[in-house]
Amino acid sequence: MAQFIEFVGNHLVLASMWLITVGAIIFYLQRTGSKGVGPQGVVKLINRSDAIVVDVRDKKEFEAGHIVDSINIPFLKLDQRITELKKLKDKPVVVVCKMGQQSGDAAKKLQEAGHVEVFKLAGGIAEWRSQSLPLVVK
């Protein structure tokens, strides 16, 4: 512990940059505001809580493979089409994207629209595929 304190004392710039980086990561994770759920957690939400799956990928990617009964609302059109989900506010919503990056922003928009239980698929559809879970292909 004494060596750590001595290191911080000798390298204030490095230690402060580390603190700023940790703070930025925490801020970003709080900004996205949604809970990340793995593929197995999504399956449980769908089976036990009758969760709705909203896929925010483009139509072409959606047709290449999507989760059963998921609703395709591309991220760029989410603001215009969010009213389609108003009747489903009482159900949990799982937001799915390609790699798990856009789903956080989409989940935040859904929370602002009044949905209480909003989750994002951690790792996106890529993680779903990596665990060999079923997809519907059109």
Buried (B, 14 or more C-beta within 10 A) or exposed (E): EEEEEEEBEEEEEEBEEEEEEEEEEEEEEEEBBBEBBBBEBBBEBBEEEEBBBBBBBBEEBBEEBBBEEBBBBBBEEBEEEBEEBEEBEEBBBBBBBBEBEBBBBBBBBBBEBEBEBBBBBBBBBEBBEEEEBEBEEE
